[in-house]
Amino acid sequence: MKFILSPEAAIDAFVKAKKDNHEVPKEVLKALNNYKNWRPDSLKGLLNASGYYPEILIEEDMEKKILILLDRFKKTTAPTALNY
């Protein structure tokens, strides 16, 4: 049975591989490619990790795409004005 790593596990595994100067496992890269389906907290963690390891952003313009996703989340969860 195959499974995809959680976003947090993928970020942690990427950082550990880079710290240990090892190749990033394919399972980690597969999980990172799934970032468009992640929740806001995981996306923020990915952006934070990219400050130390910019190569974690494995897709062209990935930072911009993440910021767009976060903005969409923000808009969908923002409180709406009540009509009185």
WOGIMO-V146655 format. One record per pair of residues at least 12 apart in sequence whose ideal C-beta (glycine too) atoms are under 6 Angstrom apart, sorted by sequence separation. I is the first residue (numbers start at 1). J is the second residue. D is the distance in whole Angstrom. If there is no record, write none. Layout:
i->{I I}
j->{J J}
d->{D D}
This chain:
i->{14 13 10 47 10 5 10 43 5 32 4 43 40 7 40 11 15 7 11 18 11 14}
j->{28 28 28 66 31 27 32 66 31 58 31 70 70 38 73 45 49 42 46 53 49 56}
d->{5 5 5 6 4 6 5 5 4 6 5 6 6 5 5 6 6 4 6 5 5 5}
